[in-house]
Amino acid sequence: MNPEYITIAISAIEQLAEAAPSIMSDIKSLLAPIKEGRAPTAEEWQVAQAALDAANAKVQAG
């Protein structure tokens, strides 16, 4: 295996593990309205969009 690939894979796995609690919290927040049988509130949409924007920015930054 390519040592550079291994280094990148290890880093990605470590970052995912560190982000796991936040990811779970975001997923639970996004599922709450569905479980309650209602549409998300404007605030819930805003929080979800901000979380997605932050995650995207982090991924793009590497």
ZASE-291129 format. One record per residue (C-alpha): residue in three letters; x, y, z. Coordinates in steps of 0.25 Angstrom, whole numbers, padded with zeros to 4 digits, always signed. Example, Ala and Ser with C-alpha at 12.3 -4.5 7.8 and 13.67 -1.06 7.14 Angstrom:
# ZASE-291129
ala+0049-0018+0031
ser+0055-0004+0029
***
This chain:
# ZASE-291129
met+0000+0000+0000
asn+0004+0014-0003
pro+0009+0021+0010
glu+0003+0034+0006
tyr-0011+0027+0005
ile-0010+0021+0018
thr-0006+0034+0025
ile-0018+0041+0018
ala-0028+0029+0022
ile-0023+0029+0037
ser-0025+0044+0037
ala-0039+0043+0031
ile-0043+0032+0041
glu-0038+0040+0053
gln-0045+0053+0049
leu-0058+0045+0047
ala-0057+0038+0061
glu-0054+0052+0067
ala-0067+0058+0060
ala-0076+0046+0063
pro-0082+0052+0075
ser-0086+0065+0067
ile-0090+0057+0056
met-0100+0048+0064
ser-0105+0061+0071
asp-0108+0067+0057
ile-0115+0054+0052
lys-0124+0054+0064
ser-0127+0069+0062
leu-0131+0066+0048
leu-0139+0054+0051
ala-0147+0060+0062
pro-0158+0067+0054
ile-0159+0054+0045
lys-0161+0046+0058
glu-0171+0056+0063
gly-0179+0056+0050
arg-0177+0071+0047
ala-0169+0080+0038
pro-0156+0086+0043
thr-0157+0100+0049
ala-0150+0111+0042
glu-0140+0111+0054
glu-0138+0096+0052
trp-0135+0098+0037
gln-0126+0110+0040
val-0118+0101+0050
ala-0117+0089+0041
gln-0112+0098+0029
ala-0102+0105+0038
ala-0097+0091+0042
leu-0096+0086+0028
asp-0089+0099+0024
ala-0079+0097+0035
ala-0076+0083+0032
asn-0075+0086+0017
ala-0065+0097+0020
lys-0057+0088+0029
val-0056+0077+0018
gln-0052+0087+0007
ala-0041+0092+0016
gly-0036+0078+0017
***
